[in-house]
Amino acid sequence: MKNLSAGILILAVSVFFGCKSEKASTLEASANAAGVNSGALTVITGNYAASPGKFLEGKITEDELNSILQAGVRAPSARNGQPWHFTVVRDDAALAQSIISNITGGNIIIVISGEGDSRTNGGVILDCGLATENIYLAAQALGLGSRIYTGPIDTVNAKYKESLDLPRGYSAVALVRIGRIEPADALSAASSRKDPAGMITYK
Ligand SMILES: Cc1cc2nc3c(=O)[nH]c(=O)nc-3n(C[C@H](O)[C@H](O)[C@H](O)COP(=O)(O)O)c2cc1C
C-alpha cells in the first residue's frame, strides 16, 4: 500500500512538472521562431516610438505574443524574486476599452501586476518596471507599436482587478499596449529627450 501511494505521488509530481516544462518550452520555441533579438539595440537607442494615434487595426500573432511574454518572464529581479504576473487582455474587447478608452481594434494590453500594494512597494515596482520595459522593447524589436501606460492604473486597481483575474494580493503596476503599426512609423523618431550632457556625470 505504501509503495502504491509513493508511486502515485511520483506520477503526480512528474505529470505536474512535465506539463509545466512542456508549456515553458512551447513559449520559448515560439519566441525563437519570431526572432526577438533583432533590432533590440535600435529600439533602446531611440528610433522606435508609438504614440496613441499611430496604432493600426490588426491582430498580434501567437508567436509575437509568446516572444513578448517570454521577454517579460526573462526580466531580471532582485534576488530573482520575479514578483510579477502578466495578464493579457486580448479577447475581451469591452474590458480593453474600459482600461484604454480609445484603444484600436486588435491591440492587446498586457497588465503587469506585482505582489502587494503597487503604490508603496518600491522593490516590486522596480522589478515590475523592468519586466514592463522588456515587454515594451520586445514588441518594438518585432516591428510592432508599444506604449507604456500608468494613467489607468488607479482605476484598474479600484475597479478591474476581478475582471482581470489578478492573483490574490497583487495590484497592477503598469500596462503595455501593443498593436500593429506602419513600418515607417516604427522607424520614425521617438519624442525628443533632454540634453544628455545635463543628465550624465562622469567621475
Ligand atoms: C511609467 C510610464 C507611464 C506612462 N503612462 C502613460 C499614460 O498613462 N498615457 C500615455 O499616453 N502615455 C504614457 N506613457 C508614455 C510616455 O508619455 C512616453 O513614453 C514619453 O512621453 C516619451 O515618448 P516616446 O516614448 O514616444 O519617446 C508612459 C510612459 C512611462 C514610462
The ligand as an SDF file (V2000), in Angstrom:
LIG
                    3D

 31 33  0  0  0  0  0  0  0  0999 V2000
    5.9380   54.8840  -16.4500 C   0  0  0  0  0  0  0  0  0  0  0  0
    5.2910   55.4410  -17.6880 C   0  0  0  0  0  0  0  0  0  0  0  0
    3.9500   55.7570  -17.6680 C   0  0  0  0  0  0  0  0  0  0  0  0
    3.3170   56.2370  -18.8210 C   0  0  0  0  0  0  0  0  0  0  0  0
    1.9750   56.4620  -18.7950 N   0  0  0  0  0  0  0  0  0  0  0  0
    1.3510   56.9080  -19.9030 C   0  0  0  0  0  0  0  0  0  0  0  0
   -0.0630   57.1000  -19.9070 C   0  0  0  0  0  0  0  0  0  0  0  0
   -0.7550   56.8450  -18.9150 O   0  0  0  0  0  0  0  0  0  0  0  0
   -0.6410   57.5460  -21.0500 N   0  0  0  0  0  0  0  0  0  0  0  0
    0.1000   57.8010  -22.1850 C   0  0  0  0  0  0  0  0  0  0  0  0
   -0.4660   58.2050  -23.1970 O   0  0  0  0  0  0  0  0  0  0  0  0
    1.4480   57.5920  -22.2120 N   0  0  0  0  0  0  0  0  0  0  0  0
    2.0910   57.1570  -21.1030 C   0  0  0  0  0  0  0  0  0  0  0  0
    3.4400   56.9170  -21.1290 N   0  0  0  0  0  0  0  0  0  0  0  0
    4.2100   57.1950  -22.3700 C   0  0  0  0  0  0  0  0  0  0  0  0
    5.1040   58.4330  -22.2030 C   0  0  0  0  0  0  0  0  0  0  0  0
    4.3240   59.5990  -22.2060 O   0  0  0  0  0  0  0  0  0  0  0  0
    6.1540   58.4420  -23.3210 C   0  0  0  0  0  0  0  0  0  0  0  0
    6.9500   57.2700  -23.2040 O   0  0  0  0  0  0  0  0  0  0  0  0
    7.0490   59.6700  -23.2260 C   0  0  0  0  0  0  0  0  0  0  0  0
    6.3020   60.8170  -23.4750 O   0  0  0  0  0  0  0  0  0  0  0  0
    8.2050   59.5800  -24.2050 C   0  0  0  0  0  0  0  0  0  0  0  0
    7.7190   59.4520  -25.5180 O   0  0  0  0  0  0  0  0  0  0  0  0
    8.2460   58.3180  -26.5260 P   0  0  0  0  0  0  0  0  0  0  0  0
    8.0820   57.0290  -25.8160 O   0  0  0  0  0  0  0  0  0  0  0  0
    7.3710   58.4810  -27.7010 O   0  0  0  0  0  0  0  0  0  0  0  0
    9.6820   58.6200  -26.8310 O   0  0  0  0  0  0  0  0  0  0  0  0
    4.0720   56.4440  -20.0060 C   0  0  0  0  0  0  0  0  0  0  0  0
    5.4320   56.0970  -20.0160 C   0  0  0  0  0  0  0  0  0  0  0  0
    6.0300   55.5960  -18.8850 C   0  0  0  0  0  0  0  0  0  0  0  0
    7.4870   55.1980  -18.9330 C   0  0  0  0  0  0  0  0  0  0  0  0
  1  2  1  0
  2  3  1  0
  2 30  2  0
  3  4  2  0
  4  5  1  0
  4 28  1  0
  5  6  2  0
  6  7  1  0
  6 13  1  0
  7  8  2  0
  7  9  1  0
  9 10  1  0
 10 11  2  0
 10 12  1  0
 12 13  2  0
 13 14  1  0
 14 15  1  0
 14 28  1  0
 15 16  1  0
 16 17  1  0
 16 18  1  0
 18 19  1  0
 18 20  1  0
 20 21  1  0
 20 22  1  0
 22 23  1  0
 23 24  1  0
 24 25  2  0
 24 26  1  0
 24 27  1  0
 28 29  2  0
 29 30  1  0
 30 31  1  0
M  END
$$$$
